[in-house]
């Protein structure tokens, strides 16, 4: 009788196991694995090598805020991923397809080994990269269907939740257990992954969705892999990759482990130490320079101060604003933003949070309103913490700021091939040209040099003695002209 009872218990257990169902989320992953080549085949893959080429638009550097982004053409791309050990090495060559002031062709080599991000220079020197770079590269790895599906199959720390279905997509949420969250969408018909989306933070754009779509799958050694990957930051294209070759377990995958020197190297701060120095240029005018190659210029009027440029990011601009307020007992009331490029408008939000009125070219206003309205919850900035009204003075062709103490004229840079919203300054008493991105003494090329000279000398009929830059060094205007005309 006991023997019969045991058999019944075993039978019930077998039937119960057969009837048990996977959760909808886990079933979606299993379906994706089957569509890609099978669970065991995917788990057997050790490395993935991707070779290809594509286009990498430069967000925040277009001629006008709503115009097409300037593009880097990427060639010779080779990205190798060690799926088990979370390692990656990326090598590529990118060539500017737009007017660029420095080397038009750049070779890049970036690595990741778990929590260690590092870069290799063209001279072979390896340097440790920041924690922000490490997090970005870990998410970049997860934005590939083989990596994310295999990770869920292989890693018990991965949590899958939130299954939802539409007519053409099955969607799940994935938590990696490392403060990383991605949304995976699968084609409802083929079960193949169609996109991966993750949230990230951009200093100018705030909370952004990084979205990569996959298409044009091919079979490689029994595994389905995409040949076309398109990544966007919100609405902005970031990388359009056309894969020329997918390789699994390549014998020449190489050593992807970080060098020993990088394992013990200190992690550089994502926000470098900031210094701001004030150099008197003329009575009531200071050049605020210091660390980095982004400067500002401070002007003292009868009863207030005006700052030309709040550049780069919140940290730099906040330091500049604080320094400006130590230069005089008069209140700082206005910030002139020369143009919309992200490295020049990076301090927009903190300037508004500090109560400053923004002076800028009229065609920047709508774009700046959009930037100010964006959500900054992942990394709350000063404006998110201390909301303020956007006060703006739009400039059309020119604007005069003057009283008994100071005269500063702002002029729109006309017909420039690279920057359609640029304002430059003119101090007539001191014959000083104040400029951002018109010229930099460190640039290799001055493609728009003649346009600048035409604007200054022929259109505005100015005769500067000196130029005070946002980039570069203070120089005589004649030296600026000679260098621009002597450059290739």
C-alpha positions as CSV (number, residue, x, y, z in Angstrom):
1,X,0.0,0.0,0.0
2,X,2.9,2.4,0.9
3,X,4.5,1.7,-2.5
4,X,1.3,2.6,-4.3
5,X,1.0,5.8,-2.4
6,X,4.5,6.8,-3.3
7,X,3.8,6.2,-6.9
8,X,0.7,8.4,-6.7
9,X,2.8,11.2,-5.1
10,X,5.4,11.0,-7.8
11,X,2.8,11.0,-10.5
12,X,1.1,14.1,-9.0
13,X,4.4,15.8,-8.8
14,X,5.2,15.1,-12.5
15,X,1.8,16.3,-13.6
16,X,2.1,19.4,-11.5
17,X,5.5,20.2,-13.0
18,X,4.1,19.6,-16.5
19,X,1.2,22.0,-15.9
20,X,3.4,24.7,-14.3
21,X,3.7,27.7,-16.6
22,X,6.4,30.3,-16.9
23,X,5.5,33.9,-16.1
24,X,4.5,35.9,-19.2
25,X,7.8,37.9,-18.9
26,X,10.0,34.8,-18.6
27,X,8.1,33.1,-21.5
28,X,8.7,36.2,-23.6
29,X,12.5,35.8,-23.0
30,X,12.3,32.1,-23.8
31,X,10.4,32.8,-27.0
32,X,13.0,35.3,-28.0
33,X,15.8,32.9,-27.3
34,X,14.1,30.2,-29.4
35,X,13.6,32.7,-32.2
36,X,17.3,33.7,-32.1
37,X,18.6,30.1,-32.2
38,X,17.6,28.4,-28.9
39,X,18.5,28.8,-25.3
40,X,21.4,26.4,-25.2
41,X,23.0,27.9,-28.4
42,X,22.8,31.4,-27.0
43,X,24.3,30.4,-23.7
44,X,27.1,28.7,-25.5
45,X,28.2,32.0,-27.2
46,X,31.3,33.4,-25.5
47,X,32.1,36.5,-27.6
48,X,30.4,38.6,-30.2
49,X,32.4,40.7,-32.7
50,X,30.6,43.4,-34.7
51,X,32.2,45.0,-37.7
52,X,30.6,47.8,-39.6
53,X,30.2,51.5,-40.5
54,X,27.7,54.2,-40.0
55,X,26.7,57.7,-39.2
56,X,27.0,59.4,-35.8
57,X,25.3,62.8,-35.7
58,X,26.6,65.4,-33.3
59,X,23.8,66.4,-31.0
60,X,23.7,70.0,-30.0
61,X,26.0,71.3,-32.7
62,X,23.7,72.0,-35.6
63,X,23.7,75.3,-37.5
64,X,20.2,76.3,-36.3
65,X,18.4,74.7,-33.3
66,X,16.0,72.8,-35.6
67,X,18.3,72.1,-38.5
68,X,19.9,68.8,-39.5
69,X,22.7,67.6,-37.2
70,X,26.3,67.7,-38.4
71,X,27.5,64.1,-39.0
72,X,30.6,62.0,-38.2
73,X,31.1,59.2,-40.7
74,X,32.2,56.1,-38.9
75,X,34.4,53.5,-40.6
76,X,36.5,50.6,-39.5
77,X,34.2,49.9,-36.5
78,X,35.0,46.8,-34.5
79,X,33.1,46.1,-31.3
80,X,34.0,42.9,-29.4
81,X,31.9,41.8,-26.4
82,X,32.7,39.1,-23.8
83,X,29.2,38.2,-22.8
84,X,30.0,36.2,-19.7
85,X,32.5,38.6,-18.2
86,X,30.8,41.9,-19.1
87,X,33.8,43.1,-21.2
88,X,33.8,45.2,-24.3
89,X,36.4,46.8,-26.6
90,X,35.3,49.3,-29.3
91,X,37.6,50.7,-32.0
92,X,36.5,53.0,-34.8
93,X,37.6,55.8,-37.1
94,X,35.3,58.8,-37.5
95,X,35.6,61.6,-40.1
96,X,33.8,64.9,-39.9
97,X,31.3,65.5,-42.7
98,X,30.9,69.1,-41.6
99,X,33.2,72.2,-41.1
100,X,35.3,71.3,-38.1
101,X,38.1,73.3,-36.6
102,X,40.4,70.5,-35.5
103,X,41.5,67.1,-36.8
104,X,38.8,65.9,-39.2
105,X,39.6,62.3,-38.8
106,X,39.8,60.7,-35.3
107,X,40.7,57.2,-34.2
108,X,39.0,56.0,-31.0
109,X,39.6,53.0,-28.8
110,X,37.4,52.4,-25.7
111,X,37.3,49.5,-23.3
112,X,35.1,48.1,-20.5
113,X,35.9,45.4,-18.0
114,X,33.1,45.1,-15.5
115,X,33.3,48.3,-13.5
116,X,36.4,49.5,-15.2
117,X,36.2,51.8,-18.2
118,X,39.3,52.9,-20.0
119,X,40.5,54.5,-23.2
120,X,43.6,53.8,-25.4
121,X,45.2,56.7,-27.2
122,X,46.7,56.6,-30.7
123,X,50.1,56.5,-28.9
124,X,49.1,53.4,-27.1
125,X,48.7,55.1,-23.7
126,X,45.8,53.7,-21.6
127,X,43.9,55.9,-19.2
128,X,41.1,55.2,-16.8
129,X,37.7,56.7,-17.8
130,X,35.1,58.1,-15.4
131,X,32.2,56.3,-13.7
132,X,29.8,58.0,-16.0
133,X,31.7,56.5,-19.0
134,X,31.5,53.1,-17.3
135,X,27.8,53.3,-16.8
136,X,27.2,54.5,-20.4
137,X,29.3,51.6,-21.8
138,X,27.5,49.0,-19.7
139,X,24.2,50.3,-21.1
140,X,25.6,50.4,-24.6
141,X,26.4,46.6,-24.3
142,X,22.8,45.9,-23.1
143,X,21.5,47.7,-26.3
144,X,22.1,44.5,-28.3
145,X,19.6,41.7,-28.5
146,X,22.1,38.8,-28.0
147,X,23.6,40.5,-24.9
148,X,20.3,41.3,-23.2
149,X,18.6,38.0,-23.9
150,X,21.6,36.0,-22.9
151,X,22.1,38.1,-19.7
152,X,18.5,37.3,-18.6
153,X,18.9,33.6,-19.4
154,X,22.2,33.4,-17.6
155,X,22.0,35.8,-14.6
156,X,19.6,35.0,-11.7
157,X,20.0,38.6,-10.5
158,X,18.1,39.8,-13.6
159,X,14.4,40.5,-12.9
160,X,11.8,40.6,-15.7
161,X,8.4,42.3,-15.0
162,X,5.7,44.3,-16.6
163,X,4.7,42.1,-19.6
164,X,2.3,43.9,-22.0
165,X,1.2,43.1,-25.5
166,X,0.1,45.1,-28.4
167,X,-0.9,44.0,-31.9
168,X,2.7,43.9,-33.0
169,X,4.9,44.1,-29.9
170,X,5.5,42.2,-26.7
171,X,7.2,44.4,-24.1
172,X,8.9,43.6,-20.8
173,X,10.9,45.5,-18.2
174,X,14.3,44.2,-17.1
175,X,16.3,45.1,-14.0
176,X,19.9,44.0,-14.0
177,X,20.5,44.2,-10.2
178,X,23.1,46.9,-10.9
179,X,20.9,50.0,-10.9
180,X,20.3,49.4,-14.7
181,X,16.8,49.3,-16.2
182,X,16.0,48.5,-19.8
183,X,12.8,48.0,-21.7
184,X,12.9,45.1,-24.2
185,X,10.4,45.0,-27.1
186,X,9.9,41.8,-29.2
187,X,8.2,41.5,-32.5
188,X,4.9,39.8,-31.8
189,X,5.1,37.7,-35.0
190,X,8.7,36.6,-35.1
191,X,9.5,36.9,-31.4
192,X,12.8,38.5,-32.4
193,X,13.9,41.6,-30.3
194,X,13.0,44.8,-32.1
195,X,14.2,47.5,-29.7
196,X,15.9,48.2,-26.3
197,X,15.2,51.4,-24.5
198,X,16.8,52.8,-21.3
199,X,16.6,56.0,-19.4
200,X,19.7,58.1,-19.0
201,X,20.7,61.6,-18.0
202,X,22.1,64.4,-20.3
203,X,23.2,67.7,-18.8
204,X,21.5,69.7,-21.5
205,X,18.5,67.5,-22.2
206,X,17.8,66.1,-18.8
207,X,16.1,62.8,-18.6
208,X,16.4,61.1,-21.9
209,X,15.4,57.8,-23.5
210,X,18.2,56.0,-25.3
211,X,16.4,53.8,-27.8
212,X,18.1,51.3,-30.1
213,X,16.1,49.5,-32.8
214,X,17.2,46.2,-34.5
215,X,16.4,45.0,-38.0
216,X,17.7,43.0,-41.0
217,X,18.4,39.9,-39.0
218,X,20.8,37.2,-40.4
219,X,21.7,33.7,-39.3
220,X,25.3,33.4,-38.0
221,X,26.4,30.0,-36.8
222,X,22.9,29.2,-35.8
223,X,22.1,32.5,-34.1
224,X,19.9,35.3,-35.5
225,X,21.7,38.7,-35.2
226,X,20.7,42.1,-36.5
227,X,22.7,43.9,-39.3
228,X,21.1,47.3,-38.8
229,X,21.0,49.1,-35.4
230,X,19.7,52.6,-35.0
231,X,20.2,54.5,-31.7
232,X,18.5,57.8,-30.8
233,X,18.6,60.1,-27.8
234,X,14.9,61.0,-27.5
235,X,14.2,62.5,-31.0
236,X,17.8,63.0,-31.9
237,X,19.7,60.4,-34.0
238,X,22.9,59.2,-32.3
239,X,24.2,56.3,-34.3
240,X,23.0,54.5,-37.4
241,X,25.1,51.3,-37.6
242,X,25.2,49.1,-40.7
243,X,26.9,45.8,-39.7
244,X,29.1,44.3,-42.4
245,X,30.0,41.2,-40.3
246,X,28.7,39.5,-37.2
247,X,31.2,37.0,-35.8
248,X,30.6,34.6,-32.9
249,X,33.6,33.3,-30.8
250,X,36.2,34.7,-33.1
251,X,39.6,33.2,-32.5
252,X,41.2,36.6,-32.7
253,X,38.7,38.3,-30.3
254,X,41.8,39.4,-28.3
255,X,42.3,40.1,-24.7
256,X,39.4,42.3,-23.4
257,X,40.5,42.4,-19.8
258,X,41.6,45.8,-18.5
259,X,45.3,46.2,-18.0
260,X,46.5,45.7,-14.5
261,X,47.5,49.4,-14.3
262,X,43.8,50.3,-14.8
263,X,42.6,48.1,-12.1
264,X,44.5,50.1,-9.5
265,X,44.1,53.5,-11.2
266,X,42.0,56.1,-9.5
267,X,38.7,56.8,-11.2
268,X,38.6,60.4,-12.6
269,X,35.7,62.5,-11.5
270,X,32.9,63.0,-14.0
271,X,32.9,66.6,-12.9
272,X,36.6,67.9,-13.1
273,X,37.8,70.4,-10.5
274,X,36.8,73.9,-11.6
275,X,38.9,77.0,-11.1
276,X,37.8,80.5,-12.3
277,X,40.3,83.3,-12.5
278,X,39.5,86.9,-13.2
279,X,41.8,88.9,-15.5
280,X,41.1,92.6,-15.9
281,X,40.8,93.5,-19.6
282,X,39.8,97.1,-19.3
283,X,37.9,99.3,-16.8
284,X,34.8,97.4,-15.8
285,X,35.7,94.3,-18.0
286,X,37.0,91.0,-16.7
287,X,38.0,87.8,-18.6
288,X,36.8,84.8,-16.4
289,X,39.0,81.9,-17.4
290,X,40.8,79.2,-15.4
291,X,40.4,75.5,-15.9
292,X,39.4,74.2,-19.4
293,X,38.9,76.2,-22.6
294,X,35.5,77.8,-21.9
295,X,35.7,81.4,-20.7
296,X,33.2,84.1,-19.9
297,X,33.5,87.9,-20.0
298,X,32.0,90.1,-17.2
299,X,30.9,93.7,-17.8
300,X,30.2,96.3,-15.2
301,X,27.4,98.9,-15.8
302,X,26.2,101.8,-13.6
303,X,24.1,99.6,-11.3
304,X,24.5,96.0,-12.5
305,X,26.7,93.4,-14.0
306,X,26.3,91.5,-17.3
307,X,27.9,88.1,-18.1
308,X,28.8,87.1,-21.6
309,X,28.5,83.3,-21.8
310,X,27.4,80.7,-19.3
311,X,29.3,77.8,-20.9
312,X,29.8,74.0,-20.9
313,X,27.6,72.8,-18.0
314,X,25.9,73.7,-14.7
315,X,29.1,73.2,-12.6
316,X,31.2,75.5,-14.8
317,X,28.6,78.2,-15.1
318,X,27.7,78.2,-11.4
319,X,31.3,78.7,-10.6
320,X,31.5,81.5,-13.1
321,X,28.4,83.2,-11.7
322,X,29.7,82.9,-8.2
323,X,33.0,84.4,-9.2
324,X,31.3,87.3,-11.1
325,X,29.4,88.2,-8.0
326,X,32.6,88.7,-6.1
327,X,33.9,91.2,-8.6
328,X,31.6,94.0,-7.6
329,X,28.9,94.9,-5.0
330,X,26.5,95.5,-8.0
331,X,24.0,92.7,-8.7
332,X,24.6,90.3,-11.6
333,X,21.3,90.6,-13.6
334,X,21.9,89.3,-17.2
335,X,23.6,86.5,-19.0
336,X,24.3,86.7,-22.7
337,X,24.3,83.3,-24.5
338,X,26.3,83.7,-27.7
339,X,24.6,80.8,-29.5
340,X,22.7,77.5,-28.9
341,X,25.5,74.9,-29.2
342,X,25.4,72.8,-26.1
343,X,28.9,73.7,-24.9
344,X,27.8,77.4,-24.9
345,X,24.3,77.0,-23.6
346,X,25.1,74.4,-21.0
347,X,24.7,77.0,-18.2
348,X,21.3,78.2,-19.4
349,X,19.3,76.3,-16.7
350,X,21.5,77.4,-13.8
351,X,21.5,81.0,-15.1
352,X,17.7,81.0,-15.0
353,X,17.7,79.3,-11.6
354,X,20.0,82.1,-10.4
355,X,17.4,84.7,-11.5
356,X,19.4,86.0,-14.5
357,X,17.7,87.5,-17.6
358,X,18.9,85.7,-20.7
359,X,20.0,87.7,-23.7
360,X,20.3,85.7,-26.9
361,X,19.5,85.6,-30.6
362,X,15.8,85.5,-31.3
363,X,15.8,82.1,-33.0
364,X,17.2,80.5,-29.8
365,X,14.2,81.5,-27.7
366,X,11.8,78.7,-28.6
367,X,14.6,76.1,-28.3
368,X,15.7,77.5,-24.9
369,X,12.1,77.3,-23.7
370,X,12.1,73.6,-24.7
371,X,15.4,73.0,-22.8
372,X,14.1,74.8,-19.7
373,X,10.8,72.7,-19.7
374,X,12.6,69.4,-19.9
375,X,12.5,67.0,-16.9
376,X,15.6,66.7,-14.8
377,X,14.7,64.1,-12.2
378,X,17.4,61.5,-12.6
379,X,20.0,64.1,-11.6
380,X,18.0,67.1,-10.3
381,X,19.8,70.3,-11.3
382,X,19.5,73.8,-9.8
383,X,16.5,74.7,-11.9
384,X,14.7,71.5,-11.0
385,X,15.3,72.2,-7.3
386,X,14.6,75.9,-7.5
387,X,12.2,76.7,-10.4
388,X,12.3,80.2,-11.8
389,X,10.6,82.2,-14.5
390,X,12.4,82.4,-17.9
391,X,13.2,86.1,-18.5
392,X,14.6,86.7,-21.9
393,X,15.7,89.6,-24.2
394,X,15.6,88.4,-27.8
395,X,18.1,90.0,-30.2
396,X,17.3,90.4,-33.9
397,X,20.1,92.0,-35.8
398,X,21.7,94.1,-33.0
399,X,21.2,95.3,-29.5
400,X,22.9,98.1,-27.6
401,X,23.5,97.8,-23.8
402,X,24.9,101.1,-22.6
403,X,24.9,103.6,-19.8
404,X,27.4,106.1,-18.4
405,X,29.8,103.3,-17.3
406,X,29.7,100.8,-20.2
407,X,28.8,100.4,-23.9
408,X,28.4,96.9,-25.2
409,X,26.9,96.2,-28.6
410,X,25.7,92.8,-29.7
411,X,25.6,91.9,-33.4
412,X,24.2,88.8,-35.1
413,X,26.8,86.9,-37.2
414,X,25.4,86.9,-40.7
415,X,25.5,84.1,-43.2
416,X,27.9,81.9,-41.2
417,X,28.1,78.4,-42.6
418,X,28.3,76.7,-39.2
419,X,26.5,78.9,-36.6
420,X,23.3,80.6,-37.5
421,X,22.4,82.0,-34.1
422,X,25.7,83.5,-33.0
423,X,26.0,86.9,-31.3
424,X,29.3,88.7,-31.0
425,X,30.1,91.7,-28.8
426,X,31.7,95.1,-29.5
427,X,33.0,97.6,-26.9
428,X,33.7,100.8,-28.9
429,X,35.6,102.7,-26.3
430,X,38.2,100.0,-25.9
431,X,37.9,98.7,-29.5
432,X,37.4,95.2,-28.1
433,X,35.8,92.3,-30.1
434,X,34.1,89.8,-27.8
435,X,33.5,86.4,-29.5
436,X,32.6,82.8,-29.1
437,X,33.4,80.2,-31.8
438,X,34.4,82.9,-34.3
439,X,38.1,82.1,-33.7
440,X,40.2,80.0,-31.3
441,X,44.0,80.4,-31.3
442,X,44.3,76.6,-30.7
443,X,42.3,75.6,-33.8
444,X,43.9,73.8,-36.7
445,X,41.5,75.2,-39.3
446,X,39.5,78.4,-39.7
447,X,37.0,77.4,-42.4
448,X,34.7,80.3,-41.6
449,X,37.4,82.9,-41.1
450,X,36.6,85.1,-44.1
451,X,33.0,85.1,-43.0
452,X,34.0,86.4,-39.6
453,X,36.3,89.1,-41.1
454,X,33.5,90.2,-43.5
455,X,31.0,90.5,-40.6
456,X,33.4,92.5,-38.4
457,X,35.0,94.8,-41.0
458,X,32.5,95.1,-43.9
459,X,29.1,94.5,-42.5
460,X,29.5,96.1,-39.0
461,X,32.4,98.3,-40.1
462,X,34.4,97.7,-36.9
463,X,38.1,98.2,-36.3
464,X,39.0,96.1,-33.3
465,X,42.3,96.4,-31.5
466,X,41.9,93.2,-29.5
467,X,39.7,90.1,-29.4
468,X,38.5,88.6,-26.1
469,X,37.4,85.0,-26.7
470,X,35.3,82.3,-25.0
471,X,37.8,79.8,-26.5
472,X,41.5,80.4,-26.8
473,X,43.6,83.3,-25.6
474,X,43.3,87.1,-25.7
475,X,45.2,88.4,-28.8
476,X,45.4,91.5,-31.0
477,X,42.8,91.5,-33.7
478,X,45.4,91.7,-36.4
479,X,47.0,88.5,-35.1
480,X,43.6,86.8,-35.2
481,X,43.2,87.8,-38.8
482,X,46.7,86.7,-39.8
483,X,46.3,83.2,-38.2
484,X,42.9,82.7,-39.8
485,X,44.2,83.5,-43.2
486,X,47.4,81.5,-42.8
487,X,45.5,78.3,-41.7
488,X,45.0,75.6,-44.3
